[in-house]
Amino acid sequence: MNAHVRVLIADDQPLVRRGLALMLAPEPGFEVVAEAGDGAEAVRLAHEHRPDVVIMDIRMPVLDGIAATARLTAELPACRVLALSTFDMDEHVIGALRAGAYGFLPKDISPEELVAALRVVREGEAILAPRLLTRLIATHVTAPERPVPPPSPSGTDGLTGREREVWRLIAGGLDNTEIADRLAVSPSTVKNHITGLFAKLRVRDRAQAVIAAYETGLVTARQAP
């Protein structure tokens, strides 16, 4: 019933590449079509094999994961990128999300989590480790001496009160069902609010919406949803 998912694994450590491939090997519907040891090779092999999803390490030689993600987003938009990072705070993950990655997970994920994430990303949805993402963005996006930041998304003045509340809850890591429960509305209503919110913010997915929430000051590092 699940769609076939073609995967390219990009990591500069052969042991990590092999481990990820072995995690996917017994899963029906998954095919590892290529493995790359750096970002440049990942881009080249993605053009050659046209995978559905690239599992992208952030820190690699020749061309790092952020630059490789940006190239894939521009050159092969149908190819989704799932960034991987170590569990500790890593400012480069934010760069990957801005470059077009559909989300990220820590490298110590379970096989079940990896498989579920790949299926979500394959469908064009964002997959995040919400609480880790919240802490990471709070640390790096709001850091006072970060590099010159991108401009805040336009359209925030035109948000309705409900759209702003949905945005705040997204930034707190809640999924659509949790937001619906919190606001006492249906999940379909939440989805409609999110569609309008993303259009006004000019963001593609939840990852970019969370980044925008911190950059515009909607939420702060210590604010709970």
SVG drawing of the C-alpha trace seen along z (x, -y; Angstrom):
<svg xmlns="http://www.w3.org/2000/svg" viewBox="-14 -44 51 52">
<polyline fill="none" stroke="black" stroke-width="0.4" points="0.0,0.0 2.9,-2.3 4.7,-4.0 8.1,-2.8 10.8,-5.1 14.1,-5.5 16.8,-6.7 20.3,-8.2 22.5,-8.2 25.1,-11.0 27.5,-10.8 31.3,-11.1 31.6,-8.1 31.3,-4.8 30.2,-3.1 27.3,-5.5 26.3,-5.0 26.4,-1.3 24.4,-1.4 21.6,-3.5 21.5,-1.2 21.2,1.8 18.4,0.2 16.4,-0.2 17.4,3.1 14.6,5.2 11.9,2.6 9.5,3.4 9.1,0.6 12.5,-1.0 15.5,-1.0 18.9,-2.5 19.9,-3.6 23.3,-5.2 25.7,-6.2 27.8,-9.4 30.8,-10.4 30.4,-14.2 28.0,-16.8 29.3,-17.2 29.0,-13.4 25.5,-13.5 24.4,-16.1 26.0,-14.2 24.5,-10.9 21.1,-12.5 21.0,-13.7 22.0,-10.2 19.6,-8.1 16.8,-10.6 16.0,-9.4 12.8,-10.4 14.7,-11.3 18.3,-12.1 19.4,-11.4 21.9,-14.2 24.7,-14.6 25.3,-18.2 29.1,-18.2 30.8,-16.7 34.0,-17.5 34.2,-19.0 30.6,-20.4 28.8,-20.4 25.3,-19.2 23.8,-22.7 25.3,-23.7 24.4,-20.3 20.8,-20.8 20.5,-24.2 21.7,-22.8 19.3,-19.9 16.4,-22.2 17.2,-24.4 18.1,-21.7 16.0,-18.7 12.9,-20.1 11.2,-16.7 14.0,-15.2 13.4,-15.8 16.2,-16.2 16.1,-14.8 19.1,-16.3 20.7,-14.3 22.7,-15.8 24.2,-14.7 21.8,-15.2 23.6,-18.2 22.9,-21.8 24.1,-22.3 23.6,-25.6 24.1,-24.1 20.8,-22.3 19.1,-25.7 21.1,-26.4 19.9,-23.2 16.3,-24.0 16.7,-27.4 18.4,-25.7 15.3,-23.6 15.6,-20.5 12.2,-19.0 13.4,-18.4 16.0,-16.7 16.5,-14.0 19.3,-13.1 21.6,-10.4 20.7,-8.1 17.2,-7.5 15.6,-4.1 15.0,-2.2 11.2,-2.7 11.7,-6.5 13.8,-6.6 11.3,-4.7 8.4,-6.8 10.4,-10.0 11.3,-9.0 7.7,-8.2 6.6,-11.6 9.3,-13.4 8.5,-11.4 5.0,-12.9 6.4,-16.4 5.7,-17.0 8.2,-18.2 9.5,-15.9 11.1,-17.4 12.2,-16.4 10.0,-19.2 11.4,-19.8 15.0,-19.6 14.1,-21.9 12.6,-24.4 15.7,-24.5 18.0,-24.6 16.3,-27.6 16.0,-29.4 19.7,-29.1 20.9,-29.9 18.2,-32.0 17.9,-34.3 21.7,-34.5 22.8,-38.1 25.9,-37.7 24.7,-35.4 25.6,-36.1 23.5,-38.6 20.0,-37.0 17.6,-36.7 14.8,-39.2 11.7,-38.3 8.9,-36.9 6.4,-39.4 2.7,-39.2 2.8,-38.9 0.7,-42.0 -2.1,-40.4 -2.4,-37.3 -5.7,-36.7 -5.6,-36.1 -6.3,-32.4 -3.6,-32.1 -1.1,-33.7 -2.2,-31.3 -1.8,-28.3 1.7,-29.6 2.7,-29.9 1.6,-26.3 3.4,-25.0 6.5,-26.7 6.0,-24.9 6.2,-21.5 2.5,-20.6 1.1,-18.6 -2.2,-19.2 -4.2,-16.9 -2.7,-18.5 -3.4,-22.0 -7.0,-21.0 -7.4,-19.6 -5.8,-22.8 -8.1,-25.1 -11.2,-22.8 -11.6,-22.8 -11.4,-20.0 -8.0,-18.9 -9.4,-20.0 -10.0,-23.5 -6.4,-23.6 -5.1,-22.5 -7.0,-25.3 -5.5,-27.8 -2.0,-26.4 -2.6,-26.7 -3.5,-30.4 -0.7,-31.0 2.0,-29.5 0.8,-31.5 0.9,-34.8 4.3,-34.0 5.6,-32.7 7.1,-29.6 6.9,-26.1 6.6,-24.0 6.5,-23.7 10.3,-23.9 10.5,-27.3 7.4,-28.5 9.1,-27.7 12.2,-29.5 10.1,-32.5 8.3,-32.4 11.6,-33.0 13.0,-35.5 9.9,-37.7 9.8,-37.4 6.4,-35.7 7.9,-33.2 11.0,-33.4 13.4,-30.8 11.6,-30.4 8.1,-30.7 6.0,-27.5 3.2,-26.8"/>
</svg>
